Amino acid sequence: MKKTIAALLTLSMLAAALTGCSKKAEEAGAKGPWKPEENIEFICQSSAGGGSDLMARSIAQYMKSEGIIDQPIVVDNITGSGGVKAFTYTLEKKGGAYNWQTVNSNFFTAPIAGNIEQDYHDYTLLAVIGVDPNVLCVPYDSPFETFEDIVEAAKAEPGKYSISIGGAGSSGACVTIMMQQEVGIELNQIPFEGGADGLTAVMGGQVDMGWQGIAELVGPWQNKLLRPIAIAEESRVDALPDIPTLKELGYDVVFSVPRAIVGPPDMPQEAYEFYCDAFDKLNASEKWQKEYIEANYIIPRTAVGKDCEIIFKDFHNDTYALYDAMGLAVGEAVQ
């Protein structure tokens, strides 16, 4: 009798357990594929108003308006140490499903120069939305009318003329180094926390020149606050058809930065897959392409997930070669 009761109790407990498992499975199935249930934190290493900040806020806006992601995407600017503070913050979110990070040239130069141990391999690659060429600008009332005017003046008085850069390792710093080496001039590099601060310095005449993305310079140019002089690209761009490339002027200086997004190390697979799909949808959105990519003169080059690897690798190795030539590179190029 006792054995019978014990057996019945065991069967009853087993049935209850199976029922509970069944309910959990039904609940999981009812929820469907993973999607965000919390705010997504989008870290930007540059100050508000610059190209990276504009990209982050635009992505947040269009992910929502295009019905791709329902949860809010909150942009947080963590500046300082040439982007290292922001990059370290994202690395510390290892395993997180609700963290994104903007990518700029500092993301690559910081590990190459030894300012941070981790490189792009240590993050979760999410998307590339395009590449951004660098345009050399001067204040609107500058005496420099052409790039050759700058070369002549800088050779006559080395170190006298100033150029704004976004801190050591920024795209402005990299392309300035390339230009100085190629042309044989020396400029006084003035660092700023982000592109917006450097842009203000050029418009106000606090510096003699500076590098800007096309989107940032169009408005000030139309308002006669600055003038583009030359572009560090393979060929002229449609947005600036009358502005020569440094290459056509006889100087092999080309430096375009990928606009990209990464997540923290070891992002959960279901979150990674969701975000890759989300960026695929964003890149395919006609409204996004017209109102952000075209409106901001970004050169289209898109990839998501593992397809980002070749773009990251190429830019890393190109930047490594630049630093290695100056004896500043740590470690080796990516094979």
Buried (B, 14 or more C-beta within 10 A) or exposed (E): EEEEEEEEEEEEEEEEEEEEEEEEEEEEEEEEEBEBEEEBBBBBBBBBBBBBBBBBBBBBBBBBEBEBBEBBBEBEBBBEBBBBBBBBBBBEBBEBBBBBBBBBBBBBBBBBBEBBEBBBEBBBBBBBBBBBBBBBBBBBEBEBEEBBBBBEBBEEEEEEBBBBBBBBBBBBBBBBBBBBBBBEBBBEBBBBBBBBBBBBBBBEBBBBBBBBBBBBBBEBBEEEBBBBBBBBBEEBBEBBEEBBBBBEBEBEBBBBBBBBBBBBBBBBEEBBBBBBBBBBBBBEBEEBBEBBBEEBBBBEBBBBBEEBBEBBBEBBBBBBEBBBEEEBBEEEBBE
